Amino acid sequence: MTGGERTQTGILPPGIRHVLGFVCVLLVLLLLAGAISIPFLFESQSIRYKTGFDKTLLRTGKVLGMTAATLLLLQLSLSARFKVLDRIFALNRLYGVHRVNAVAVTVLALFHPLFVFAPEDITSIPLELEYWPEALGAFLLVLILLITATGIWRLFLSFPFDRWWVFHRGAVSLAVVMLIVHVLFVSETFEEAEPRLLVFLAAGIYAIVLGWVKTKPVLRKKTPWTVTGVAPAGKDTYTIQVSPRDSGTIQYIPGQFAFISFQSGNVSSEEHPFTISSTPTRPGNLLFSIRCSGDWTGRISRLTPGDTAYIDGAYGHFSYLFHNPSDELIMIAGGIGITPMLSMLRHMVDSGKRRKTTLIWSNRTRDDIVYADEFKELEQQLSKLKLIHVLTRQEKGPDSGSRLNLDKLKKLLSEHSRKTPVFVCGPPIMMQDVKRWLIEIGFRRSVIFLEEFRL
Ligand SMILES: Cc1cc2nc3c(=O)[nH]c(=O)nc-3n(C[C@H](O)[C@H](O)[C@H](O)COP(=O)(O)OP(=O)(O)OC[C@H]3O[C@@H](n4cnc5c(N)ncnc54)[C@H](O)[C@@H]3O)c2cc1C
């Protein structure tokens, strides 16, 4: 990728990305160190009058509480879709950290009261009114457990995504308010000016970030797009074409994704993430290739030209343009996981930057292959493209009944250097298997790039 292309799309060179990433991690560590130092620098009376092991237990409890509180407040920044953080870390990874961080907050929050109350001689739960900040803390703990459990076990609990999302946002906002009140009133430490000021500062910054998150969709309405095409692209899949209504457009590189929502009489206005399957070499129109897999996508064919679309993007680092131009490439796709590869191949044709590419594409049957005709054309246009179909449930024909496994992958990639970048996108189980096999075959983790269709 040339320097000019990088500047246009906001993609940072790897060296700068690493330095900025290091700075961000350092800032978070400093923030945590600051929060943890409060129970040492501003001792509450309860700590001051404790001695020995009891003092250590109580202080540890407070440190755990402060760490949980700081990490909880950081959660919003991880999911706020800050472009600058996406450029450094990639949005998908930030969402991954958001999930891990949620578990960390929950564990720390669970241990916080255990350590705080361990040195106290409590035989029954105090119900006096003066202990309301502690009671609030207990409700907060239950709420945090509920938020994390419903996040982790959403599918198991059959919690529809749209309803879960409304619950999640509401519950998290309530948790943050409860947290601020709990921290301010539960200990004398926060009666002192400096720690109190720090809590107000943290709450203020949180409110600003939240305000920005809420304002973004409103601002997006100022740059509407128009649905200009809805066309079948194969089994249960549609190509949705959108064009900017005014002069606006978005900068993206092949393989990136965006969030799209529609204002239409037939499709609800929820926002969903999809790969931009078109190529940036053809600015103006954006294409999304959407497979009907649920309530919302099941209605996508009901969009009509003229409907309004709103786009937030582009995000992600899943692109061959991030890698050395002399590289050959391996792409492994499962089903509709082909969309980022399609964008990259379309880009190779238009830009003339053809790379030696091996594309292994697993589908159930030949009928499940989307854009079948276009892929035949791409094979002709890209002489260095080798497309290998794997059809797991096809009963007849040369590719029938084959399943991707360790031996098959080893054979297919026997002539490739183990340093070749491998792009994998498909159903989660397939991606896990493929990653494990690639590592067993000898590919280093650092050359395996995964795009999960889940945030
Ligand atoms: C980075 C990325 C790129 C994607 N690219 C494509 C693509 O090119 N083509 C394609 O067909 N699919 C793509 N998907 C998947 C697509 O977003 C989901 O299939 C779609 O959102 C499902 O919505 P539903 O309501 O129809 O299905 P449901 O059955 O309600 O949801 C299925 C799953 O999709 C996820 N999901 C649902 N709604 C949302 C939402 N509003 N925001 C975020 N996640 C949600 C949840 O994990 C949910 O469990 C992509 C997903 C991601 C994360």
The ligand as an ORCA input file, in Angstrom:
! r2SCAN-3c Opt
* xyz 0 1
  C     -17.298     -7.541     10.798
  C     -18.525     -8.264     10.285
  C     -18.712     -8.399      8.927
  C     -19.841     -9.078      8.442
  N     -20.011     -9.206      7.095
  C     -21.075     -9.874      6.612
  C     -21.278    -10.012      5.205
  O     -20.522     -9.504      4.382
  N     -22.375    -10.699      4.789
  C     -23.271    -11.261      5.664
  O     -24.256    -11.867      5.224
  N     -23.077    -11.158      6.998
  C     -22.017    -10.472      7.500
  N     -21.872    -10.342      8.852
  C     -22.848    -10.962      9.758
  C     -24.075    -10.088      9.895
  O     -23.746     -8.898     10.586
  C     -25.134    -10.845     10.704
  O     -25.468    -12.009      9.986
  C     -26.397    -10.042     10.849
  O     -26.157     -8.897     11.661
  C     -27.440    -10.934     11.502
  O     -28.601    -10.194     11.782
  P     -30.041    -10.909     11.917
  O     -30.846    -10.057     12.812
  O     -30.588    -11.201     10.572
  O     -29.731    -12.314     12.557
  P     -29.838    -12.791     14.060
  O     -30.135    -14.246     13.989
  O     -30.725    -11.904     14.853
  O     -28.359    -12.561     14.570
  C     -27.351    -13.504     14.335
  C     -26.101    -12.986     15.018
  O     -25.626    -11.829     14.332
  C     -25.146    -10.868     15.281
  N     -25.958     -9.644     15.178
  C     -27.292     -9.565     15.022
  N     -27.696     -8.289     14.975
  C     -26.582     -7.542     15.115
  C     -26.334     -6.141     15.163
  N     -27.321     -5.257     15.054
  N     -25.055     -5.722     15.339
  C     -24.051     -6.597     15.473
  N     -24.211     -7.942     15.424
  C     -25.464     -8.407     15.248
  C     -25.286    -11.495     16.640
  O     -24.050    -12.113     16.983
  C     -26.345    -12.526     16.455
  O     -26.235    -13.578     17.352
  C     -20.770     -9.641      9.342
  C     -20.576     -9.475     10.713
  C     -19.476     -8.789     11.184
  C     -19.291     -8.615     12.652
*
